[in-house]
Amino acid sequence: YGPDSVQFLGSAKVSNEQAYYIRKFAAMFGTNNIDHQARIWHSPTVAGVANTWGYGAMTNHLGDMQNSKAIIIMGANPAANHPIAMQHILKAKEQNGAKIIVVDPRFSKTAAKADIYCRIRTGTDIAFLYGVIRLIRENNWYDKSFIENRVYGMEDIFKECEEYTPEHVEDITGCPKELLIQAATVFASADPGCLIWNQGWTQHSVGSSNTRLGS
């Protein structure tokens, strides 16, 4: 009832000046009910990444993506939603020969630019990732020194991923095992590589689990 029955919601689609005036308008309207979409969308990211890396935000700059040799994009469609970021991704592909791997239930505008497109069933991201981790561990495609010195609890993850054979992952996700193996091989052999996700990961009931395993 009254001003407290109304909420104002800002987003990254407005400028700093617009955000300032939205806040002033809400105050004039008589309510403190104002928020930003990032709190709703990215709180699972903060929870998942902070618990893994000790830092609740991205660990590389957009400009760094141009140096990547392989880029996995899961739960994101930057070609449609983040066109400026997509330019950096395309530069990596065109100027650095980076392979773009898109994992998405839907063939998006971003998937149209992919070298490898893996279609999975909605909500099966974790199973796909466990399959990738299992292949990397099985083939010793990981930096043992980094894991030993910088990562906590990796042995538990290696135990959990054991059941996610390519055949089992195909059964869960619907993605052919050959594509899973190809994606894991290309990404593991790239140095450096980059993983990009967005609301397609965070807006699940297991959003924090998606981001933690991806990290």
TISEFI-189846 format. One record per residue (C-alpha): residue in one letter; x negated, y negated, z negated. Coordinates in nm, 3 decimals, padded with zeros to 5 digits. Example, Ala and Ser with C-alpha at 12.3 -4.5 7.8 and 13.67 -1.06 7.14 Angstrom:
// TISEFI-189846
+---------+---------+---------+---------+
! residuo !    east !   north !      up !
+---------+---------+---------+---------+
!       a ! -01.230 !  00.450 ! -00.780 !
!       s ! -01.367 !  00.106 ! -00.714 !
+---------+---------+---------+---------+
//
This chain:
// TISEFI-189846
+---------+---------+---------+---------+
! residuo !    east !   north !      up !
+---------+---------+---------+---------+
!       y !  00.000 !  00.000 !  00.000 !
!       g ! -00.133 ! -00.342 !  00.090 !
!       p ! -00.499 ! -00.406 !  00.185 !
!       d ! -00.616 ! -00.089 !  00.008 !
!       s ! -00.407 !  00.121 !  00.248 !
!       v ! -00.631 !  00.012 !  00.538 !
!       q ! -00.983 !  00.123 !  00.630 !
!       f ! -01.223 ! -00.042 !  00.875 !
!       l ! -01.467 !  00.188 !  01.055 !
!       g ! -01.771 !  00.060 !  01.245 !
!       s ! -02.000 !  00.247 !  01.480 !
!       a ! -02.316 !  00.227 !  01.686 !
!       k ! -02.104 !  00.087 !  01.969 !
!       v ! -02.097 ! -00.256 !  01.803 !
!       s ! -02.384 ! -00.502 !  01.774 !
!       n ! -02.533 ! -00.636 !  01.450 !
!       e ! -02.330 ! -00.954 !  01.494 !
!       q ! -02.008 ! -00.761 !  01.546 !
!       a ! -02.081 ! -00.545 !  01.240 !
!       y ! -02.131 ! -00.863 !  01.035 !
!       y ! -01.797 ! -01.005 !  01.143 !
!       i ! -01.611 ! -00.677 !  01.094 !
!       r ! -01.734 ! -00.677 !  00.734 !
!       k ! -01.631 ! -01.042 !  00.689 !
!       f ! -01.287 ! -00.968 !  00.837 !
!       a ! -01.237 ! -00.671 !  00.604 !
!       a ! -01.325 ! -00.892 !  00.307 !
!       m ! -01.082 ! -01.158 !  00.428 !
!       f ! -00.819 ! -00.887 !  00.471 !
!       g ! -00.872 ! -00.804 !  00.105 !
!       t ! -01.026 ! -00.457 !  00.115 !
!       n ! -01.362 ! -00.294 !  00.048 !
!       n ! -01.261 !  00.009 !  00.253 !
!       i ! -01.524 ! -00.014 !  00.524 !
!       d ! -01.766 !  00.248 !  00.648 !
!       h ! -01.979 !  00.348 !  00.944 !
!       q ! -01.925 !  00.654 !  01.159 !
!       a ! -02.283 !  00.767 !  01.093 !
!       r ! -02.199 !  00.848 !  00.732 !
!       i ! -01.932 !  01.089 !  00.855 !
!       w ! -02.123 !  01.229 !  01.150 !
!       h ! -02.479 !  01.243 !  01.022 !
!       s ! -02.446 !  01.329 !  00.655 !
!       p ! -02.492 !  01.701 !  00.741 !
!       t ! -02.812 !  01.605 !  00.925 !
!       v ! -02.947 !  01.416 !  00.624 !
!       a ! -02.866 !  01.706 !  00.391 !
!       g ! -03.015 !  01.970 !  00.620 !
!       v ! -03.328 !  01.786 !  00.733 !
!       a ! -03.412 !  01.635 !  00.394 !
!       n ! -03.403 !  01.982 !  00.237 !
!       t ! -03.630 !  02.116 !  00.509 !
!       w ! -03.873 !  01.833 !  00.585 !
!       g ! -03.823 !  01.611 !  00.280 !
!       y ! -03.713 !  01.335 !  00.515 !
!       g ! -03.350 !  01.288 !  00.619 !
!       a ! -03.397 !  01.154 !  00.970 !
!       m ! -03.557 !  01.235 !  01.303 !
!       t ! -03.924 !  01.324 !  01.289 !
!       n ! -04.023 !  01.195 !  01.631 !
!       h ! -03.964 !  00.878 !  01.830 !
!       l ! -03.763 !  00.869 !  02.151 !
!       g ! -04.080 !  00.766 !  02.331 !
!       d ! -04.252 !  01.083 !  02.207 !
!       m ! -04.005 !  01.293 !  02.403 !
!       q ! -04.178 !  01.185 !  02.723 !
!       n ! -04.485 !  01.379 !  02.607 !
!       s ! -04.292 !  01.703 !  02.554 !
!       k ! -04.349 !  02.011 !  02.766 !
!       a ! -04.012 !  02.162 !  02.674 !
!       i ! -03.697 !  02.011 !  02.524 !
!       i ! -03.411 !  02.210 !  02.371 !
!       i ! -03.081 !  02.022 !  02.354 !
!       m ! -02.812 !  02.181 !  02.135 !
!       g ! -02.487 !  02.024 !  02.021 !
!       a ! -02.566 !  01.707 !  02.214 !
!       n ! -02.479 !  01.550 !  02.547 !
!       p ! -02.715 !  01.251 !  02.578 !
!       a ! -02.642 !  01.200 !  02.949 !
!       a ! -02.289 !  01.093 !  02.852 !
!       n ! -02.327 !  00.974 !  02.493 !
!       h ! -02.684 !  00.840 !  02.470 !
!       p ! -02.780 !  00.732 !  02.821 !
!       i ! -03.086 !  00.533 !  02.708 !
!       a ! -03.225 !  00.836 !  02.524 !
!       m ! -03.150 !  01.045 !  02.832 !
!       q ! -03.386 !  00.827 !  03.033 !
!       h ! -03.672 !  00.934 !  02.806 !
!       i ! -03.573 !  01.298 !  02.849 !
!       l ! -03.564 !  01.264 !  03.228 !
!       k ! -03.904 !  01.094 !  03.224 !
!       a ! -04.042 !  01.398 !  03.041 !
!       k ! -03.894 !  01.619 !  03.311 !
!       e ! -04.004 !  01.408 !  03.608 !
!       q ! -04.341 !  01.278 !  03.492 !
!       n ! -04.459 !  01.544 !  03.248 !
!       g ! -04.305 !  01.855 !  03.400 !
!       a ! -04.104 !  01.927 !  03.086 !
!       k ! -03.852 !  02.209 !  03.100 !
!       i ! -03.508 !  02.111 !  02.972 !
!       i ! -03.312 !  02.384 !  02.794 !
!       v ! -02.947 !  02.306 !  02.719 !
!       v ! -02.745 !  02.529 !  02.486 !
!       d ! -02.379 !  02.430 !  02.496 !
!       p ! -02.036 !  02.594 !  02.524 !
!       r ! -01.950 !  02.340 !  02.794 !
!       f ! -02.134 !  02.265 !  03.117 !
!       s ! -02.196 !  01.896 !  03.048 !
!       k ! -02.364 !  01.616 !  03.241 !
!       t ! -02.678 !  01.695 !  03.041 !
!       a ! -02.652 !  02.065 !  03.131 !
!       a ! -02.645 !  01.963 !  03.498 !
!       k ! -03.005 !  01.838 !  03.452 !
!       a ! -03.121 !  02.154 !  03.272 !
!       d ! -03.380 !  02.399 !  03.396 !
!       i ! -03.222 !  02.662 !  03.172 !
!       y ! -02.856 !  02.646 !  03.068 !
!       c ! -02.735 !  02.881 !  02.796 !
!       r ! -02.359 !  02.888 !  02.749 !
!       i ! -02.265 !  03.006 !  02.399 !
!       r ! -01.937 !  03.050 !  02.216 !
!       t ! -01.843 !  02.759 !  01.994 !
!       g ! -01.980 !  02.798 !  01.641 !
!       t ! -02.249 !  03.055 !  01.728 !
!       d ! -02.547 !  02.813 !  01.723 !
!       i ! -02.702 !  02.978 !  01.418 !
!       a ! -02.694 !  03.323 !  01.576 !
!       f ! -02.862 !  03.184 !  01.888 !
!       l ! -03.133 !  03.015 !  01.681 !
!       y ! -03.195 !  03.330 !  01.478 !
!       g ! -03.241 !  03.515 !  01.805 !
!       v ! -03.499 !  03.258 !  01.919 !
!       i ! -03.680 !  03.274 !  01.583 !
!       r ! -03.689 !  03.654 !  01.595 !
!       l ! -03.845 !  03.652 !  01.941 !
!       i ! -04.103 !  03.393 !  01.835 !
!       r ! -04.194 !  03.592 !  01.525 !
!       e ! -04.200 !  03.925 !  01.708 !
!       n ! -04.440 !  03.790 !  01.970 !
!       n ! -04.652 !  03.585 !  01.726 !
!       w ! -04.572 !  03.266 !  01.915 !
!       y ! -04.592 !  03.045 !  01.607 !
!       d ! -04.857 !  02.848 !  01.422 !
!       k ! -04.938 !  03.069 !  01.124 !
!       s ! -05.149 !  02.803 !  00.952 !
!       f ! -04.869 !  02.548 !  00.975 !
!       i ! -04.613 !  02.795 !  00.840 !
!       e ! -04.836 !  02.893 !  00.548 !
!       n ! -04.932 !  02.540 !  00.449 !
!       r ! -04.628 !  02.331 !  00.535 !
!       v ! -04.316 !  02.550 !  00.529 !
!       y ! -04.135 !  02.694 !  00.228 !
!       g ! -03.922 !  03.009 !  00.245 !
!       m ! -04.010 !  03.112 !  00.600 !
!       e ! -04.047 !  03.474 !  00.497 !
!       d ! -03.680 !  03.474 !  00.398 !
!       i ! -03.585 !  03.337 !  00.738 !
!       f ! -03.795 !  03.603 !  00.909 !
!       k ! -03.610 !  03.871 !  00.710 !
!       e ! -03.269 !  03.723 !  00.790 !
!       c ! -03.342 !  03.700 !  01.162 !
!       e ! -03.437 !  04.068 !  01.187 !
!       e ! -03.087 !  04.184 !  01.283 !
!       y ! -03.054 !  03.923 !  01.559 !
!       t ! -03.192 !  04.127 !  01.847 !
!       p ! -03.130 !  03.987 !  02.196 !
!       e ! -02.852 !  04.242 !  02.238 !
!       h ! -02.686 !  04.141 !  01.909 !
!       v ! -02.717 !  03.770 !  01.991 !
!       e ! -02.557 !  03.832 !  02.331 !
!       d ! -02.267 !  04.010 !  02.161 !
!       i ! -02.213 !  03.719 !  01.919 !
!       t ! -02.277 !  03.420 !  02.145 !
!       g ! -02.182 !  03.551 !  02.488 !
!       c ! -02.516 !  03.424 !  02.623 !
!       p ! -02.694 !  03.689 !  02.833 !
!       k ! -02.999 !  03.824 !  02.653 !
!       e ! -03.216 !  03.745 !  02.956 !
!       l ! -03.138 !  03.374 !  02.918 !
!       l ! -03.210 !  03.387 !  02.544 !
!       i ! -03.550 !  03.548 !  02.611 !
!       q ! -03.628 !  03.300 !  02.889 !
!       a ! -03.537 !  03.000 !  02.671 !
!       a ! -03.739 !  03.127 !  02.374 !
!       t ! -04.041 !  03.205 !  02.594 !
!       v ! -04.042 !  02.865 !  02.764 !
!       f ! -03.998 !  02.672 !  02.440 !
!       a ! -04.252 !  02.875 !  02.239 !
!       s ! -04.519 !  02.838 !  02.508 !
!       a ! -04.474 !  02.459 !  02.524 !
!       d ! -04.706 !  02.230 !  02.333 !
!       p ! -04.561 !  01.996 !  02.228 !
!       g ! -04.192 !  02.079 !  02.225 !
!       c ! -03.886 !  01.889 !  02.108 !
!       l ! -03.545 !  01.984 !  01.966 !
!       i ! -03.249 !  01.747 !  02.005 !
!       w ! -02.912 !  01.788 !  01.838 !
!       n ! -02.611 !  01.572 !  01.762 !
!       q ! -02.247 !  01.588 !  01.655 !
!       g ! -02.197 !  01.922 !  01.828 !
!       w ! -02.398 !  02.064 !  01.537 !
!       t ! -02.300 !  01.843 !  01.248 !
!       q ! -01.922 !  01.849 !  01.296 !
!       h ! -01.886 !  02.210 !  01.189 !
!       s ! -01.802 !  02.344 !  00.844 !
!       v ! -02.159 !  02.482 !  00.855 !
!       g ! -02.308 !  02.156 !  00.989 !
!       s ! -02.582 !  02.136 !  00.726 !
!       s ! -02.672 !  02.500 !  00.789 !
!       n ! -02.704 !  02.425 !  01.161 !
!       t ! -02.945 !  02.140 !  01.095 !
!       r ! -03.144 !  02.329 !  00.833 !
!       l ! -03.205 !  02.626 !  01.060 !
!       g ! -03.284 !  02.398 !  01.353 !
!       s ! -03.538 !  02.216 !  01.142 !
+---------+---------+---------+---------+
//
